[in-house]
Amino acid sequence: MTDRRIRTLRERRWRGKDPVTATGSSRPTTDARTGRLPAALSRARAGVVTWFDDVIRPDPRVRPVTRRDLVGVTWIWVIGRVLSLAMLAIWYGFSKAFSWSFGAQGLPVGDFLSFLTAWDADRYGRISRIGYPAELPVDTTGAVFPNDWAFMPIFPVLERWVSDATGWGWQLSGVLLGILFSAGATIMLFLLLRAVTAPSQARWAVILFSFGPLSFIFMVAYAESLFLFLLFLGLWLAVRRRYAWIAPVGVLAAYTRPGALVLALALGIVFLVRWARHRIDPFPRGQVIGLIVAGVSIAAAGLSWSWIVEITTDLPHAYVLTETSWWRPFLGPVQFVPLTPWFLFAWNFLGVFGILIVLAVIAAFALFVWSKPFRRLGLVIGVYTVSYGLYLFAVFLPQQSLFRLLLPVAPLLGHEKLSSSRAWRRVTLGTAIGSQLLATLVLWTVGYP
């Protein structure tokens, strides 16, 4: 090597321009280290693409639904409702025999029909009779009390129509509506899962749905049955790609219970996926327009209730103040900030350990969503589940009502592991029935639902 070449190499090392290292060591350059980030992003992108490829792939085990299948599902629903009614009657009988006070507030136990129309059902009944209050109730400090504006109008309107048409009264009308729509929700859940997975998985999901811990709620005058019926119908239409028909279904759901915005978000993700794959999977103009109309109309309906409450009561953020009024016994006065309720709740009761639990729950949910069995449930159920999980985490305080708010993720009961063997099926069914007996006591008879 010439002297000139040696001097050139020394100068480059001194100036930090040596392609290997300026100091003569074997450490990677800054460019090599920063290159790891694009590589990580590339792997993450590839993972997401693989996830969507998996959920889009149709399940070859899907079979057409027969009349015999529907008859079988109907019988499962009938047996499930008889069992739920029997459990409610058992605890009602104990309450009367031993003079138990009803609920955590120590109310006296009335007749059995009143027992089935307590808690939120009583609020639906009051709305059906007298409507919503013109002003929000407040205490001496100006804090809003829990009130009827937290409950959507469709179910009480139906109660009023049935009551006026039959003369039965709102209590009997509400119970019968809840039972009737639970049949519709059960059948729609079955049709939804039969469209994306194996017949055995769909049938077993219906069994667990009908006998599960919170299935007693289908025997009381709650709006859950109607909301689930509309929600599962909307998801089934999305699977069948009949997007335009989802719009009226989703709008009705938005005025039945909170949570319809989840459907709008899921439809938005479906739109992006369909648009990205339109060269592989044709995306006709009619489906494009139908999906846009459905998503936008459901989102507008879901947001409009808070505007209606504000305009009617002439109070800014009236709906948010109403919803967070139920948080006060747990957190005291608190301002709502999205994505914080779970952390606030955990920190208030368990401190740093509670925060770690929340992070562990988030990680477990992410791993579950990433799993292969979950992907086999298809695109619509996949993105809907992710959207609903985000909704619960963003806006809901994880107290005792969390169990009831998990009912909309019932399509996950079609997970193949729940029906993988006869022994596992026995375990899950026995656990479901035993948990329902306990839930009718703890989450209805003596505690808050």
FENKAGI-V183917 format. One record per residue. N is the residue number from 1. SS is DSSP state (~ for helix, > for strand, _ for the rest). NEAR is the number of other C-alpha atoms within 8 Angstrom. Layout:
n = (N:N)
ss = (SS:SS)
near = (NEAR:NEAR)
//
This chain:
n = (1:2:3:4:5:6:7:8:9:10:11:12:13:14:15:16:17:18:19:20:21:22:23:24:25:26:27:28:29:30:31:32:33:34:35:36:37:38:39:40:41:42:43:44:45:46:47:48:49:50:51:52:53:54:55:56:57:58:59:60:61:62:63:64:65:66:67:68:69:70:71:72:73:74:75:76:77:78:79:80:81:82:83:84:85:86:87:88:89:90:91:92:93:94:95:96:97:98:99:100:101:102:103:104:105:106:107:108:109:110:111:112:113:114:115:116:117:118:119:120:121:122:123:124:125:126:127:128:129:130:131:132:133:134:135:136:137:138:139:140:141:142:143:144:145:146:147:148:149:150:151:152:153:154:155:156:157:158:159:160:161:162:163:164:165:166:167:168:169:170:171:172:173:174:175:176:177:178:179:180:181:182:183:184:185:186:187:188:189:190:191:192:193:194:195:196:197:198:199:200:201:202:203:204:205:206:207:208:209:210:211:212:213:214:215:216:217:218:219:220:221:222:223:224:225:226:227:228:229:230:231:232:233:234:235:236:237:238:239:240:241:242:243:244:245:246:247:248:249:250:251:252:253:254:255:256:257:258:259:260:261:262:263:264:265:266:267:268:269:270:271:272:273:274:275:276:277:278:279:280:281:282:283:284:285:286:287:288:289:290:291:292:293:294:295:296:297:298:299:300:301:302:303:304:305:306:307:308:309:310:311:312:313:314:315:316:317:318:319:320:321:322:323:324:325:326:327:328:329:330:331:332:333:334:335:336:337:338:339:340:341:342:343:344:345:346:347:348:349:350:351:352:353:354:355:356:357:358:359:360:361:362:363:364:365:366:367:368:369:370:371:372:373:374:375:376:377:378:379:380:381:382:383:384:385:386:387:388:389:390:391:392:393:394:395:396:397:398:399:400:401:402:403:404:405:406:407:408:409:410:411:412:413:414:415:416:417:418:419:420:421:422:423:424:425:426:427:428:429:430:431:432:433:434:435:436:437:438:439:440:441:442:443:444:445:446:447:448:449)
ss = (_:_:~:~:~:~:~:~:~:~:~:~:~:~:~:_:_:_:_:_:_:_:_:_:_:_:_:_:_:~:~:~:~:~:~:~:~:~:~:~:~:~:~:~:~:~:~:~:~:~:~:~:~:~:~:~:_:_:_:_:_:_:_:_:_:_:~:~:~:~:~:~:~:~:~:~:~:~:~:~:~:~:~:~:~:~:~:~:~:~:~:~:~:~:~:~:~:_:_:_:_:>:_:_:_:_:>:_:_:_:_:~:~:~:~:_:_:_:_:~:~:~:~:~:~:~:~:~:~:~:_:_:_:_:_:_:_:>:_:_:_:_:_:>:_:_:_:~:~:~:_:_:~:~:~:~:~:~:~:~:~:~:~:~:~:~:_:_:_:~:~:~:~:~:~:~:~:~:~:~:~:~:~:~:~:~:~:~:~:~:~:~:~:~:_:_:_:_:~:~:~:~:~:~:~:~:~:~:~:~:~:_:_:_:~:~:~:~:~:_:_:_:_:~:~:~:~:~:~:~:~:~:~:~:~:~:~:~:~:_:_:_:~:~:~:~:~:~:~:~:~:~:~:~:_:_:_:_:_:~:~:~:~:~:~:~:~:~:~:~:~:~:~:~:~:~:_:_:_:_:_:_:_:_:~:~:~:~:~:~:~:~:~:~:~:~:~:~:~:~:~:~:~:~:~:~:~:~:~:~:~:~:~:_:_:_:_:~:~:~:~:~:~:~:~:~:~:~:~:~:~:_:_:_:_:_:_:_:_:_:~:~:~:~:~:~:~:~:~:~:_:~:~:~:~:~:~:~:~:~:~:~:~:~:~:~:~:~:~:~:_:~:~:~:~:_:_:_:~:~:~:~:~:~:~:~:~:~:~:~:~:~:~:~:~:_:_:_:_:_:_:~:~:~:~:_:~:~:~:~:~:~:~:~:_:~:~:~:~:_:_:~:~:~:~:~:~:~:~:~:~:~:~:~:~:~:~:~:~:~:~:~:~:~:~:_:_:_:_)
near = (4:5:6:6:8:9:8:8:9:8:8:11:13:9:7:9:9:9:5:8:14:13:7:7:6:6:5:9:8:6:7:8:8:8:8:8:7:8:8:8:8:8:8:8:8:8:8:8:8:8:10:9:8:10:13:8:8:8:9:4:7:11:8:5:8:6:6:6:8:10:8:8:13:10:8:11:12:8:8:10:13:8:9:13:10:8:10:10:9:8:11:11:8:10:12:9:7:6:8:10:10:12:11:8:5:7:8:7:11:6:6:8:8:9:10:10:15:8:8:8:12:9:10:13:13:9:12:12:7:6:7:7:7:6:6:10:8:9:8:5:5:6:8:11:11:10:8:10:10:9:9:10:9:9:11:11:9:8:14:11:8:12:12:9:6:6:7:10:8:12:12:9:12:15:14:9:10:17:13:8:11:13:10:9:14:14:11:12:13:13:10:14:14:14:10:12:14:12:10:7:14:13:10:12:15:14:11:12:11:12:14:12:13:11:12:13:8:13:13:13:14:14:10:10:13:13:11:12:14:13:14:12:12:11:11:12:12:12:11:6:7:11:12:11:10:12:13:8:12:15:13:10:12:14:13:14:12:9:10:15:12:11:14:13:11:12:12:11:9:11:11:8:8:10:8:7:9:9:6:5:7:7:9:6:6:6:12:10:9:12:13:10:10:17:14:9:10:16:11:8:11:14:9:8:10:11:8:8:12:13:8:7:10:8:7:5:8:12:12:9:9:14:10:10:11:9:11:10:6:6:10:7:5:8:4:8:6:7:8:11:15:12:10:9:12:14:12:8:7:9:9:7:9:12:12:8:9:11:8:8:8:8:8:8:8:8:8:8:10:9:8:6:9:12:14:12:15:13:11:11:10:13:11:12:9:9:12:11:8:8:11:8:11:10:10:9:8:9:5:8:9:8:8:8:7:8:9:8:8:10:11:9:11:13:12:8:6:12:12:8:6:7:6:10:11:8:8:10:12:8:8:12:11:9:10:15:10:9:11:14:11:11:11:11:11:11:10:11:9)
//
